[in-house]
Amino acid sequence: MPINPRWSEDDLPSDQVVSWRRLISEQYGIVRIDQLRAYGHSWGDVEANVRADRWRRVLPRVYATFTGDLNRRSRISAALLYGGGHAVLSHHTAAEEWGILSIKEHPVDITVPYTSSAVSQLPLVRVHRSRALRHTMLRTSPPRTRLTDTIVDLAVSQRTDREAMYLVIDLVSRTRVSLSAMLGCVRVRPPRRHRHAITSALELVRGGLMSALEIEYATNVEQGHGLPEGQRQVPFVVDGKTLWEDVTYDNYGVALTVRLDGRRYHATAGVAFRDMRRDNAAELAGRSRLIYGWQNVHENPCAVATEVRAVLTREGWQPRTGDRIGCTRCAAVS
């Protein structure tokens, strides 16, 4: 076949023009070498178009039919075409498609069958492997891992158990995925790393913990200092709306609310007004309130525990005989 660097749709039979246009549209201008051959191109023809700066090679056997920068959809298409017919979006890229993580500039994450020859081609594509891919993928457009498996994959990729635990609690507590579905996913496909941390995170969510800040409070303040375990996510009706308090101690006869605020500032006037009304309602109901942020709980849990203990004991709570009243970092006494 003669080399034709100035190939155009006019070179195609009329019955192939429509399918070529559909292919280019669906793949955001990205094509694989076998697809190009199916439309009449030889290796020499492809290389001639690349040398003429009409096309560009973006990955092995994958070409862009334009020379400008690749947008996100083109990069995703290129990564999937490179990975082969069974490749799916996974990890951070799948999480972006699910809408549970913000879109960032990073390599496109794909997962391929364990026997695939595809390897990471940074900075464009990062390749993961799975022996259970057919059980974890959804044939969406573009294909991606199921929401439950996406969260587990992200947790497995974290550096430490603690990071994996925090990620699972954060994503499960603020997405539409059900806790039972997550537990089923972990049971059927046990994670290869951070298994205990992931399982523990799901149990903490089942118990009402909704954020990393709440974990820090429960472990480093309550458990670490012999304080009673408060009730989590307790509903209160304010101005006809149900709002949720992070921790309360009413089950110990103490009208104390501990509010855990991970924000550095109130993002909107509506949020600030809601919290003001919640504070006023608590005051009118005679409730004590303590409010802590991440820096308080994470960097100085001993001071937080001292204040919580002071209110609890002031309102009549007493530790049981033999209960620990301090951690190794403090010399707190009751």
N, C-alpha and C positions, 0 to 999 in steps of 0.2 A: 504494500500500500504506500503511495507517495506521501511524503511529509507535507502537511498542510497547516502551517502556523497561522494562517488567516482564516481558520475554520469559522463558520457561522451557521446559523440555523438553515440557511439556504442550501447547505451541503447535505441536509437530512431529507429523507423521503417525507412527503407531506404527512403521512400517518404517524411519524415519530416526533414531529415538531411539538405537538400538544403534550406528549409524555415527557419530552425533554424540558419544556417550560415548567411542567408540574414538578419534576424532579428538582430542578434548580430552586423553585420556590419553597418546596417542602424542606429542603436541606440548606436553605439560607446561603445559596451560592457555593456550597461545598460539595465536591464529588470525589468518589473513590476511583482508583485506576480501572477496576473491572467495569465500573459503570461507564467510564469514558470509552473503553474498548467496545462496549455494547452499542455505543453511538458512533462507531467508526473511527476511533482514534488508535494509533499505534503508539508505542513507547517514544519513538522519534518525534512523532507529531506533538505529544504532550511536552517533551523537553524543548521543542522548538518554540512552543507558545510560552513556556516559562522564560526562556532566554530572551524572547521578544517583549517581556514584561507585560504580557496580557493576562497570564495566570501566575499563580505562585504555589509552591509546594509548602504546605503547612505542617504536615506530619508524613511519616513514611506511607506511601501509597495513597495519600490524601491531598487534594489540591483545591485551591480556591479559584473560582473562575473570575476573580477580580484581583486587583493589586492593593486596594486600600486596607486599612486596619480591620481586623475581625471584631465584630460586635459580640455580645455575650451569646446570642443564639447561634451565630456562626461558629464560635469556639466550642459550644456544646455539640453541635452537629459534627464538627471535625473530630472531636474526641470519641463520640459514639461510632462514627464510621471507622476510625482507626481501630477501636476495640473489637469490631466485628459484629456480626448479626445478633449475638447474645449479650452484648454489652448493655449495661444500664447505668444511669446516674445513681450515685450513692454518696454517703457521708455528707460533707458540707454542701455540695452542689444539690444533692437530693433534698436536703433540709431547706435550702433556698427555694426550691421548687414547691415544697410543701408550705412555705411561708412561715417556718418556725425559726429561721435564722436570717439575718439581713444579708443582702447580696454584697459580696466583697470581691476585690480583684485577687484571685488566687487560681491555681491550676484547677481544671475541671476534674472532679473525682468521678471515676467510673469503676464499676466492678465487672469483672469478666469471669467466665468459667475457669476453674483451677488449671485446666490443661491448655488454656490460651497462651499464645506466644507473645501477646502484647505486653510491653513493659512501659514504665513511666517515661514520658517525654516532656521533661520540665523545660520551660515554665508553663506549657500549655495543658498537659494532661498528667494526672496522677492515677496509676492503675492499682486496683486492689483485686484480690482473688477470692473466690468462694466456691466451695464444693456444694453448697445448697442454694445456688443462685436461682434455680427454677422455683424454689419455694418462697423466695423473699422478694421477687420482682413483681411489679405491676406494669401492664402494657398500656401505660398512659402515653401521652405525646408531649415530650419525649419520654421513653420508658425510664422508670426509677424504682428504687427499692420501696417497700411498704413503709408507712410512717413508723410503725413499731420497730422494724429492723433498722431504719435510718437512725433512730435514737440510740439503739443498742450499738450500732456500728460507730457512731460518734463517741459514745462512752468508752468503747474498747480502745479507741485511738488516743484517748487522753493519756497524759504522762503518768499520773498518779491515781491511786484509789480515791483520794479526796476529790480531785478534779472530776473524776468519773461520776462520783456520787452527786456532786453539786450540779453537774450538767443534767443528769437524769431527773433530779428533783425539779430543776428549773423548767425543763422542756415538758415533762409530763404534767406538771401543775398548771401550765399556762397554754396547753394545746388541747385539741379536741379528742386526743387519743384516750381510750378508756384504760383504767388501771388493770382491769381484768385482761384486756388484750395485751398489755405490756407483760404481765406476769405469764401469760400463755406463751408469748414469744420467747421469753427467757427460758421457760421450761422446755419448749420444743427445740430451741437452738441455743444451748448454753453458751454464754460468751467465753471466748478463749482467754481473755484478760479481764481483770477487775471484776470477776464474777461475783464475789462476795459483796463488793462495794455497790454493784448495780442492784443486786437483790435487796441489800439493806436499804438502798435509796427508795425502792418501790415500797418496802414495808413502812418507811418513814412517811411517804406520801399517803399511804393507807391510814396512817395514824394522824394525819392532818397537817404535817409539815409541808410548807409550800415554797420555801426558798432556802438558799444557802445561809442567809442570815438567821433564819429560824433554827437551822441545824446547829449553828454556832451557839445560839442562845440555849438550846436544849442540852447540848453536850458540855459546853464550857462554863455556862452559868448555872443551870439547874443541876445537872448530874455532877458536874465538877465541884460543886460547893454544897452538896447535900440539901438542895432546895426541893420542895415538892414539884411534881410534874403538873404543869398547868394544862388547862383545856385549850385546844387549838381551834382557830377559825370559828369563833363563837358569834352567832348572829345577834345584832341589835337593830331595832327599828328606830330610825331617825327621820323625822319629817315624812313619814309614810314609806320610806325606802329601807330595805334591809342592807345594812352594812356589816362588815365582818371585822372583829377584833382578833389580833394575832394570838394573844395569850391572856387568859383570865384565871382567877383562883377562887371563884365562887364555890367550887366543890369542896373547898377547905374552910368555908365560912368567911372568906375575905373578899370584899368587893374591890378587887384590884385588877386593873387592866394594864398589861404591858404591850405597848405598841412598838413594833419593829419597822423602822422606816429606812429602806435601803437607798432612797433618793437623796441627793445632795441638796436639792431644792424642789419646790413644788412646780411641776412643769406647766400647769395651767391654773388660771384663776378658779376654775370649777373645782379642781382637786383641793386647792387651798380652802375654799369655802366649805366643801364637804367635811374636811377635817376639823375646821373651826366649829361647825355645827355638831360634829361628833364629840368634840371636847366639851362644848356647852351642855350637851345632853348628858354626858357623864357627870359633869359637875352638879347639874340639877338633880341627878339620881343619887348623889352622894358617893360616887365612885372615886377611888384613888387612881391616878394615872401616872405611869412612868413611860417615857419615850426614849428609845435608843436607836442609833444608827449603826452602820457597819463598823465604823472606827471604834465606837464604844465597846461593842461586843467582841470584836475580833482582837483588838489591841489591849483592852483592859477589862477582861471579864470579871476579875476579882472585885473591881470597884462597882460594876453593875450588880454583882451578886450581893455585895454589902448593902446597897440601896434597896434591892428587892427584899432582902431579909429584914431590913429595918421596917419596911411597911408591913410585911407579913406579920412580924411579931407585935408590932404596934396594934394591929387589928385582931390579935388574939391567937395567931397560929403558933404552935410550939413544935420543935423537932422532936422526933421520938428518941428515946434513950439509946445511945450508941450510934446515932446518925452522924456521919461525917459533916463537919460544918465549914470546911475550907479545903483548898486544893494545895498542891505542893508549891505553888507560886505565891501563896499569900499566907498570912498569919491571922486570918479572920477568926474572931471568937464571937460567940453569941452572947 
